[in-house]
Amino acid sequence: MSAESRPAAQFVFRVHPERLAIARLPAGSAVPAWAGGSWCTVSSTVDELSIVCPQSRVPAEVKHERDKIALGIEGVIPMTTVGLLAALCRALADAQVPVFVISTYDTDWLLVSADRFDAARAALERIGHRLQGSLPAR
């Protein structure tokens, strides 16, 4: 990646210590009691209810993808920041790492599959970022 395409700042990414799942329920579903835990986000649209939470909480009969690793940018990212997610996603795409992005009020999280964690780490380090933490156990 050329210097022009790198984000201006280098960031530290915190690796969340639990594996997460991305679950899908039908549109209009109530948020279930199992949605919660140490890391949880719920998105409701006209098409679906999506829940990201520790995979140990998601019932087997619910449609979901498991073994997601959350990489959170340390600190507060101003809402006026331009191009950060594009640069991060570009680096991950170049390394053939699919990414699921979640933004909170303060920061951004990149969810990658556990089997692509090492490639994601290498891709982010290649553009000057650092990860704190290691791949969570199953």
TIGU-738161 format. One record per residue: x negated, y negated, z negated of N, C-alpha, C, O, CB in turn; residue in three letters; residue number from 1. Coordinates in Angstrom, 1 decimal, decimal comma. Glycine has a CB too. Example, Ala and Ser with C-alpha at 12.3 -4.5 7.8 and 13.67 -1.06 7.14 Angstrom:
# residues 2
n.xx/n.yy/n.zz/ca.xx/ca.yy/ca.zz/c.xx/c.yy/c.zz/o.xx/o.yy/o.zz/cb.xx/cb.yy/cb.zz/lumtor/rovex
-13,2/5,7/-7,8/-12,3/4,5/-7,8/-13,2/3,3/-7,8/-14,2/3,3/-8,5/-11,3/4,5/-9,0/ALA/1
-12,8/2,2/-7,1/-13,7/1,1/-7,1/-12,9/0,0/-7,9/-13,4/-1,1/-8,0/-14,1/0,6/-5,7/SER/2
***
This chain:
# residues 138
n.xx/n.yy/n.zz/ca.xx/ca.yy/ca.zz/c.xx/c.yy/c.zz/o.xx/o.yy/o.zz/cb.xx/cb.yy/cb.zz/lumtor/rovex
-0,8/1,2/0,0/0,0/0,0/0,0/-0,9/-1,2/0,0/-1,8/-1,3/-0,8/1,0/0,0/-1,2/MET/1
-0,6/-2,2/0,9/-1,4/-3,4/0,9/-1,1/-4,3/-0,2/-0,1/-4,2/-0,9/-1,2/-4,1/2,3/SER/2
-2,1/-5,2/-0,5/-1,9/-6,2/-1,6/-0,7/-7,0/-1,4/0,0/-7,3/-2,4/-3,2/-7,1/-1,7/ALA/3
-0,3/-7,3/-0,2/0,9/-8,2/0,0/2,2/-7,5/-0,4/3,1/-8,1/-0,7/1,0/-8,6/1,5/GLU/4
2,2/-6,1/-0,3/3,4/-5,4/-0,6/3,5/-4,9/-2,1/4,5/-4,3/-2,5/3,5/-4,2/0,3/SER/5
2,4/-5,2/-2,8/2,5/-4,8/-4,2/3,3/-5,9/-5,0/3,2/-7,1/-4,7/1,0/-4,7/-4,8/ARG/6
4,0/-5,4/-6,1/4,6/-6,4/-6,9/3,6/-7,3/-7,6/2,5/-6,8/-7,9/5,5/-5,7/-8,0/PRO/7
3,9/-8,5/-7,9/2,9/-9,4/-8,5/2,4/-9,0/-9,8/1,2/-9,2/-10,2/3,5/-10,8/-8,6/ALA/8
3,3/-8,4/-10,6/2,9/-8,0/-12,0/2,8/-6,5/-12,1/3,4/-5,8/-11,3/4,0/-8,5/-13,0/ALA/9
1,9/-6,1/-13,0/1,8/-4,7/-13,3/2,6/-4,4/-14,6/2,7/-5,2/-15,5/0,3/-4,2/-13,5/GLN/10
3,3/-3,3/-14,6/4,2/-2,9/-15,7/3,8/-1,6/-16,4/3,1/-0,8/-15,8/5,6/-2,9/-15,2/PHE/11
4,3/-1,5/-17,6/4,1/-0,3/-18,3/5,5/0,4/-18,3/6,5/-0,3/-18,6/3,6/-0,5/-19,8/VAL/12
5,6/1,6/-18,0/6,8/2,4/-17,9/6,8/3,3/-19,1/5,9/4,1/-19,4/7,0/3,2/-16,6/PHE/13
7,9/3,3/-19,9/8,1/4,2/-21,0/8,8/5,4/-20,5/9,9/5,3/-19,9/8,8/3,5/-22,2/ARG/14
8,3/6,6/-20,8/9,0/7,9/-20,4/9,9/8,3/-21,5/9,5/8,5/-22,7/7,9/9,0/-20,1/VAL/15
11,2/8,3/-21,2/12,2/8,7/-22,2/11,9/10,2/-22,6/11,7/11,0/-21,7/13,7/8,5/-21,7/HIS/16
11,9/10,5/-23,9/11,5/11,8/-24,4/12,5/13,0/-24,2/12,2/14,1/-24,6/11,2/11,7/-25,8/PRO/17
13,6/12,7/-23,6/14,6/13,8/-23,3/14,9/13,9/-21,8/14,9/12,9/-21,1/15,9/13,6/-24,1/GLU/18
15,2/15,1/-21,4/15,6/15,2/-20,0/17,1/14,8/-19,9/17,9/15,1/-20,8/15,5/16,7/-19,5/ARG/19
17,5/14,1/-18,9/18,8/13,6/-18,7/19,5/14,4/-17,6/18,9/15,0/-16,7/18,8/12,1/-18,4/LEU/20
20,8/14,2/-17,6/21,7/14,7/-16,5/22,5/13,6/-15,9/22,9/12,6/-16,6/22,6/15,9/-17,0/ALA/21
22,8/13,7/-14,6/23,7/12,7/-14,0/25,0/13,5/-13,7/25,0/14,4/-12,9/23,1/12,1/-12,7/ILE/22
26,1/13,1/-14,4/27,3/13,8/-14,3/28,3/13,0/-13,5/28,3/11,8/-13,5/27,9/14,2/-15,6/ALA/23
29,3/13,8/-12,8/30,3/13,1/-12,0/31,7/13,7/-12,4/31,9/14,9/-12,5/30,1/13,3/-10,5/ARG/24
32,6/12,8/-12,8/34,0/13,1/-13,1/34,9/12,4/-12,1/34,4/11,4/-11,5/34,4/12,8/-14,5/LEU/25
36,1/12,8/-11,9/37,0/12,2/-11,0/37,3/10,7/-11,4/37,2/10,4/-12,6/38,3/12,9/-10,9/PRO/26
37,6/9,9/-10,4/38,0/8,5/-10,7/39,1/8,5/-11,6/40,0/9,3/-11,6/38,3/7,8/-9,4/ALA/27
39,1/7,5/-12,5/40,2/7,4/-13,5/40,1/8,3/-14,7/40,9/8,2/-15,7/41,5/7,7/-12,9/GLY/28
39,1/9,1/-14,8/38,9/10,0/-16,0/38,5/9,1/-17,2/37,9/8,0/-17,0/37,7/11,0/-15,7/SER/29
39,0/9,5/-18,3/38,5/8,9/-19,6/37,1/9,3/-19,9/36,7/10,3/-19,5/39,5/9,2/-20,8/ALA/30
36,4/8,4/-20,5/35,0/8,7/-20,9/35,1/9,8/-22,0/35,7/9,6/-23,0/34,2/7,4/-21,5/VAL/31
34,5/11,0/-21,7/34,6/12,1/-22,6/33,7/11,9/-23,9/32,8/11,1/-23,9/34,1/13,4/-21,9/PRO/32
34,1/12,7/-24,9/33,4/12,6/-26,2/31,9/13,0/-26,1/31,1/12,5/-26,8/34,1/13,5/-27,2/ALA/33
31,6/13,9/-25,1/30,2/14,3/-25,0/29,3/13,2/-24,4/28,1/13,4/-24,5/30,1/15,6/-24,1/TRP/34
29,9/12,2/-23,8/29,1/11,1/-23,2/28,5/10,3/-24,4/29,2/9,6/-25,1/29,9/10,2/-22,2/ALA/35
27,2/10,3/-24,6/26,6/9,6/-25,6/25,2/10,1/-25,8/24,6/10,7/-24,9/27,4/9,7/-26,9/GLY/36
24,7/10,0/-27,0/23,3/10,4/-27,3/22,3/9,3/-27,3/22,7/8,1/-27,3/22,9/11,5/-26,3/GLY/37
21,0/9,7/-27,2/19,9/8,7/-27,4/19,8/7,8/-26,1/19,2/6,7/-26,2/18,6/9,4/-27,6/SER/38
20,4/8,2/-25,0/20,3/7,5/-23,8/21,6/7,8/-23,0/21,8/8,9/-22,6/19,0/7,8/-22,9/TRP/39
22,4/6,8/-22,8/23,6/7,0/-22,1/24,1/5,8/-21,3/24,0/4,7/-21,8/24,7/7,5/-23,1/CYS/40
24,5/6,0/-20,1/25,2/4,9/-19,4/26,4/5,5/-18,6/26,4/6,6/-18,2/24,2/4,3/-18,4/THR/41
27,4/4,7/-18,5/28,7/5,1/-17,9/29,0/4,1/-16,8/29,0/2,9/-17,1/29,8/5,3/-18,9/VAL/42
29,3/4,6/-15,6/29,8/3,7/-14,5/31,1/4,2/-14,0/31,2/5,4/-13,6/28,7/3,6/-13,4/SER/43
32,1/3,4/-13,9/33,4/3,7/-13,4/33,7/2,9/-12,2/33,6/1,7/-12,2/34,5/3,5/-14,5/SER/44
34,0/3,6/-11,1/34,4/2,9/-9,8/35,7/3,5/-9,4/36,3/4,4/-10,0/33,3/3,1/-8,7/THR/45
36,2/3,0/-8,2/37,4/3,5/-7,7/37,2/5,0/-7,2/38,2/5,7/-6,9/37,9/2,6/-6,6/VAL/46
36,0/5,4/-7,0/35,7/6,7/-6,4/35,3/7,8/-7,5/35,5/9,0/-7,2/34,6/6,6/-5,5/ASP/47
34,8/7,3/-8,6/34,2/8,3/-9,6/33,9/7,7/-10,9/33,9/6,5/-11,1/33,0/9,0/-9,0/GLU/48
33,7/8,6/-11,9/33,1/8,2/-13,2/31,8/8,9/-13,3/31,8/10,1/-13,3/34,1/8,5/-14,4/LEU/49
30,7/8,1/-13,3/29,4/8,7/-13,5/28,8/8,5/-14,9/29,0/7,4/-15,4/28,4/8,1/-12,4/SER/50
28,2/9,5/-15,4/27,6/9,5/-16,7/26,2/10,0/-16,7/26,0/11,0/-16,1/28,5/10,3/-17,8/ILE/51
25,3/9,2/-17,2/23,9/9,7/-17,4/23,7/9,8/-18,9/23,8/8,8/-19,6/22,9/8,7/-16,7/VAL/52
23,3/11,0/-19,3/23,1/11,2/-20,8/22,2/12,4/-20,9/21,8/13,1/-20,0/24,4/11,4/-21,5/CYS/53
21,7/12,7/-22,2/20,9/13,9/-22,4/21,6/15,1/-21,8/22,8/15,4/-22,0/20,6/14,1/-23,9/PRO/54
20,9/15,9/-21,1/21,5/17,1/-20,4/22,1/18,1/-21,3/23,0/18,9/-21,0/20,5/17,7/-19,5/GLN/55
21,6/18,1/-22,5/22,1/19,1/-23,5/23,5/18,8/-23,9/24,2/19,6/-24,5/21,2/19,1/-24,8/SER/56
24,0/17,6/-23,6/25,4/17,2/-24,0/26,4/17,5/-22,9/27,6/17,5/-23,2/25,4/15,7/-24,3/ARG/57
26,0/17,7/-21,7/26,9/17,9/-20,5/27,4/19,3/-20,5/26,6/20,3/-20,3/26,2/17,5/-19,2/VAL/58
28,7/19,5/-20,5/29,2/20,9/-20,4/28,9/21,5/-19,0/28,9/20,8/-18,0/30,8/20,9/-20,6/PRO/59
28,7/22,8/-19,0/28,3/23,5/-17,8/29,4/23,4/-16,7/29,0/23,4/-15,5/28,1/25,0/-18,1/ALA/60
30,6/23,3/-17,1/31,7/23,2/-16,0/31,8/21,8/-15,3/32,5/21,7/-14,4/33,0/23,6/-16,6/GLU/61
31,1/20,8/-15,8/31,1/19,5/-15,2/30,1/19,4/-14,1/28,9/19,9/-14,3/30,8/18,4/-16,3/VAL/62
30,5/18,8/-13,0/29,5/18,7/-11,9/28,4/17,7/-12,3/28,7/16,6/-12,8/30,3/18,1/-10,6/LYS/63
27,2/18,2/-12,2/26,0/17,4/-12,7/24,7/17,8/-12,1/24,6/19,0/-11,6/26,0/17,4/-14,2/HIS/64
23,8/16,9/-12,1/22,4/17,2/-11,7/21,5/17,1/-13,0/21,6/16,1/-13,7/21,9/16,2/-10,6/GLU/65
20,7/18,1/-13,2/19,9/18,2/-14,5/18,4/17,8/-14,2/18,0/17,6/-13,1/20,0/19,6/-15,1/ARG/66
17,7/17,8/-15,3/16,2/17,7/-15,3/15,8/16,3/-14,7/14,9/16,3/-13,9/15,6/18,8/-14,5/ASP/67
16,5/15,3/-15,1/16,1/13,9/-14,6/15,2/13,3/-15,7/15,5/13,4/-16,9/17,3/13,1/-14,3/LYS/68
14,2/12,6/-15,3/13,3/12,0/-16,3/13,4/10,5/-16,1/13,3/10,0/-15,0/11,8/12,4/-16,0/ILE/69
13,7/9,8/-17,2/13,9/8,3/-17,1/12,6/7,6/-17,4/12,0/7,8/-18,5/15,0/7,9/-18,1/ALA/70
12,2/6,7/-16,5/11,1/5,8/-16,7/11,6/4,4/-16,8/12,1/3,8/-15,8/10,1/6,0/-15,5/LEU/71
11,4/3,8/-18,0/11,9/2,5/-18,2/10,8/1,4/-18,2/9,8/1,7/-18,8/12,6/2,4/-19,5/GLY/72
11,0/0,3/-17,6/10,0/-0,8/-17,5/10,1/-1,4/-18,9/11,1/-1,8/-19,4/10,3/-1,8/-16,4/ILE/73
8,9/-1,5/-19,6/8,8/-2,1/-20,9/9,0/-3,6/-20,7/8,6/-4,3/-19,8/7,4/-1,9/-21,5/GLU/74
9,7/-4,2/-21,7/10,0/-5,6/-21,7/11,2/-6,0/-21,0/12,0/-5,2/-20,5/8,8/-6,3/-21,1/GLY/75
11,5/-7,3/-21,0/12,7/-7,8/-20,3/12,3/-8,3/-18,9/11,3/-9,1/-18,7/13,3/-9,0/-21,2/VAL/76
13,1/-7,9/-17,9/12,9/-8,3/-16,6/13,9/-9,4/-16,3/15,1/-9,1/-16,3/13,0/-7,1/-15,5/ILE/77
13,4/-10,6/-16,0/14,4/-11,7/-15,7/15,3/-11,4/-14,5/14,9/-10,7/-13,5/13,6/-13,0/-15,4/PRO/78
16,6/-11,8/-14,6/17,6/-11,5/-13,6/17,1/-12,2/-12,2/17,7/-11,8/-11,2/18,9/-12,1/-14,0/MET/79
16,2/-13,2/-12,3/15,8/-13,9/-11,1/14,6/-13,2/-10,4/14,2/-13,6/-9,3/15,4/-15,3/-11,4/THR/80
14,2/-12,0/-10,9/13,1/-11,3/-10,3/13,5/-10,8/-8,9/14,5/-10,2/-8,8/12,6/-10,1/-11,2/THR/81
12,6/-11,0/-7,9/12,9/-10,6/-6,6/11,9/-9,6/-6,1/10,7/-9,8/-6,3/12,9/-11,8/-5,6/VAL/82
12,4/-8,5/-5,5/11,5/-7,5/-4,9/10,9/-6,4/-5,7/10,2/-5,5/-5,2/10,4/-8,2/-4,2/GLY/83
11,1/-6,5/-7,0/10,5/-5,5/-7,9/11,0/-4,1/-7,6/10,2/-3,2/-7,3/10,7/-5,8/-9,4/LEU/84
12,3/-3,9/-7,7/12,8/-2,6/-7,4/12,5/-2,1/-6,0/12,3/-0,9/-5,8/14,3/-2,5/-7,6/LEU/85
12,5/-3,0/-5,0/12,2/-2,6/-3,7/10,7/-2,1/-3,6/10,5/-1,1/-2,9/12,3/-3,8/-2,7/ALA/86
9,8/-2,8/-4,3/8,4/-2,3/-4,2/8,2/-1,0/-4,9/7,5/-0,1/-4,5/7,5/-3,3/-4,9/ALA/87
8,9/-0,8/-6,1/8,8/0,5/-6,8/9,4/1,6/-6,0/8,8/2,7/-5,9/9,5/0,4/-8,2/LEU/88
10,6/1,4/-5,4/11,3/2,4/-4,6/10,5/2,7/-3,4/10,5/3,9/-2,9/12,7/2,0/-4,3/CYS/89
9,8/1,7/-2,8/9,0/1,9/-1,6/7,8/2,9/-1,9/7,6/3,8/-1,2/8,5/0,6/-1,0/ARG/90
7,2/2,6/-3,1/6,1/3,5/-3,5/6,5/4,9/-3,7/5,8/5,8/-3,3/5,4/2,9/-4,7/ALA/91
7,7/5,0/-4,4/8,2/6,4/-4,6/8,6/7,1/-3,3/8,4/8,3/-3,1/9,4/6,3/-5,6/LEU/92
9,2/6,3/-2,4/9,6/6,9/-1,1/8,4/7,3/-0,3/8,4/8,4/0,3/10,4/5,9/-0,3/ALA/93
7,4/6,5/-0,3/6,1/6,9/0,4/5,6/8,2/-0,2/4,9/9,0/0,5/5,1/5,8/0,2/ASP/94
5,8/8,5/-1,5/5,3/9,7/-2,1/6,4/10,9/-2,1/6,2/11,9/-2,7/5,0/9,5/-3,6/ALA/95
7,5/10,6/-1,3/8,5/11,6/-1,2/9,2/11,9/-2,5/9,5/13,1/-2,8/8,0/12,9/-0,6/GLN/96
9,4/10,9/-3,3/10,1/11,1/-4,6/11,4/10,4/-4,6/11,5/9,2/-4,5/9,2/10,5/-5,8/VAL/97
12,5/11,2/-4,6/13,8/10,6/-4,7/14,0/9,9/-6,0/13,5/10,3/-7,0/15,0/11,7/-4,5/PRO/98
14,7/8,8/-6,0/14,9/8,0/-7,3/16,4/7,6/-7,4/17,1/7,3/-6,5/14,0/6,7/-7,2/VAL/99
16,8/7,6/-8,7/18,1/7,1/-9,1/17,9/6,0/-10,0/17,2/6,1/-11,0/19,0/8,3/-9,8/PHE/100
18,3/4,8/-9,6/18,0/3,6/-10,4/19,2/3,1/-11,2/20,3/3,1/-10,8/17,6/2,4/-9,4/VAL/101
18,8/2,8/-12,5/19,8/2,2/-13,4/19,3/0,9/-13,9/18,1/0,9/-14,4/20,2/3,2/-14,5/ILE/102
20,0/-0,2/-13,8/19,6/-1,4/-14,4/20,5/-1,7/-15,6/21,7/-1,6/-15,6/19,7/-2,6/-13,4/SER/103
19,9/-2,2/-16,7/20,6/-2,7/-17,8/20,4/-4,2/-17,8/19,8/-4,8/-16,9/20,1/-2,1/-19,2/THR/104
21,0/-4,9/-18,8/20,8/-6,3/-18,9/19,4/-6,7/-19,0/18,9/-7,7/-18,4/21,6/-6,9/-20,1/TYR/105
18,6/-6,0/-19,8/17,2/-6,3/-20,0/16,2/-5,8/-19,0/15,2/-6,4/-18,7/16,8/-5,9/-21,4/ASP/106
16,4/-4,6/-18,5/15,3/-3,9/-17,7/15,9/-3,0/-16,7/17,1/-2,9/-16,5/14,4/-3,2/-18,7/THR/107
15,0/-2,3/-16,1/15,4/-1,3/-15,0/14,8/0,1/-15,4/13,7/0,2/-16,0/14,9/-1,7/-13,6/ASP/108
15,5/1,1/-15,0/15,1/2,5/-15,3/15,1/3,2/-13,9/16,0/3,1/-13,1/16,1/3,2/-16,3/TRP/109
14,0/4,0/-13,7/13,9/4,9/-12,6/14,1/6,3/-13,1/13,3/6,7/-13,9/12,6/4,7/-11,8/LEU/110
15,0/7,0/-12,5/15,2/8,4/-12,9/14,7/9,3/-11,7/15,1/9,1/-10,6/16,7/8,8/-13,1/LEU/111
13,8/10,2/-12,1/13,2/11,1/-11,1/13,3/12,5/-11,6/13,5/12,7/-12,7/11,6/10,7/-10,9/VAL/112
13,3/13,4/-10,6/13,4/14,8/-11,0/12,2/15,3/-11,7/11,1/14,9/-11,3/13,7/15,7/-9,7/SER/113
12,3/16,2/-12,6/11,2/16,7/-13,4/10,1/17,3/-12,5/8,9/17,2/-12,7/11,6/17,7/-14,4/ALA/114
10,6/18,0/-11,4/9,6/18,6/-10,5/8,9/17,6/-9,7/7,9/18,0/-8,9/10,3/19,6/-9,6/ASP/115
9,2/16,3/-9,7/8,5/15,3/-8,9/7,9/14,3/-9,9/7,4/13,2/-9,4/9,5/14,6/-8,0/ARG/116
7,9/14,6/-11,2/7,3/13,6/-12,2/5,9/13,3/-11,9/5,5/12,1/-11,9/7,5/14,2/-13,6/PHE/117
5,0/14,3/-11,7/3,6/14,0/-11,4/3,4/13,1/-10,2/2,6/12,3/-10,2/2,8/15,3/-11,3/ASP/118
4,2/13,4/-9,1/4,1/12,6/-7,9/4,6/11,2/-8,2/4,0/10,2/-7,7/4,9/13,2/-6,8/ALA/119
5,6/11,0/-9,0/6,1/9,7/-9,4/5,1/8,9/-10,2/4,8/7,7/-9,9/7,4/9,8/-10,1/ALA/120
4,5/9,6/-11,1/3,4/9,0/-11,9/2,3/8,5/-11,0/1,8/7,3/-11,1/2,9/9,9/-13,0/ARG/121
1,8/9,4/-10,2/0,7/9,0/-9,3/1,1/7,8/-8,4/0,2/6,9/-8,2/0,3/10,2/-8,4/ALA/122
2,3/7,8/-7,8/2,7/6,7/-7,0/2,8/5,4/-7,7/2,3/4,4/-7,1/4,1/7,1/-6,4/ALA/123
3,3/5,4/-8,9/3,4/4,1/-9,7/2,0/3,7/-10,1/1,7/2,5/-10,1/4,3/4,3/-10,9/LEU/124
1,1/4,6/-10,5/-0,2/4,2/-10,9/-1,0/3,7/-9,7/-1,8/2,8/-9,8/-1,0/5,5/-11,5/GLU/125
-0,8/4,3/-8,5/-1,5/3,8/-7,3/-1,2/2,3/-7,0/-2,0/1,7/-6,4/-1,0/4,7/-6,1/ARG/126
0,0/1,8/-7,4/0,3/0,4/-7,2/0,1/-0,4/-8,5/0,6/-1,6/-8,6/1,7/0,2/-6,7/ILE/127
-0,7/0,1/-9,4/-1,1/-0,7/-10,6/-0,3/-0,6/-11,8/-0,6/-1,3/-12,8/-1,2/-2,0/-10,2/GLY/128
0,7/0,3/-11,9/1,5/0,4/-13,1/1,0/1,6/-14,0/0,1/2,3/-13,5/3,0/0,7/-12,7/HIS/129
1,5/1,6/-15,2/1,0/2,7/-16,1/2,2/3,3/-16,8/3,2/2,6/-17,1/0,1/2,1/-17,2/ARG/130
2,2/4,6/-17,0/3,2/5,3/-17,7/2,8/5,7/-19,1/1,7/6,2/-19,3/3,7/6,6/-17,0/LEU/131
3,6/5,5/-20,1/3,4/5,9/-21,5/4,3/7,1/-21,8/5,5/6,9/-21,7/3,6/4,7/-22,5/GLN/132
3,7/8,2/-22,1/4,5/9,4/-22,4/4,3/10,5/-21,3/3,6/10,2/-20,3/6,0/9,0/-22,4/GLY/133
4,8/11,6/-21,6/4,6/12,7/-20,8/5,9/13,4/-20,4/7,0/13,0/-20,9/3,6/13,8/-21,4/SER/134
5,9/14,4/-19,5/7,1/15,1/-19,1/7,7/15,8/-20,3/7,1/16,6/-21,0/6,7/16,1/-18,0/LEU/135
9,0/15,4/-20,6/9,7/16,0/-21,7/9,9/17,5/-21,5/10,1/18,0/-20,4/11,1/15,4/-21,9/PRO/136
9,8/18,3/-22,6/10,0/19,7/-22,5/11,5/20,0/-22,2/12,3/19,2/-22,3/9,7/20,4/-23,9/ALA/137
11,7/21,2/-21,7/13,1/21,6/-21,3/14,0/21,8/-22,5/15,1/22,1/-22,3/13,1/22,9/-20,5/ARG/138
***
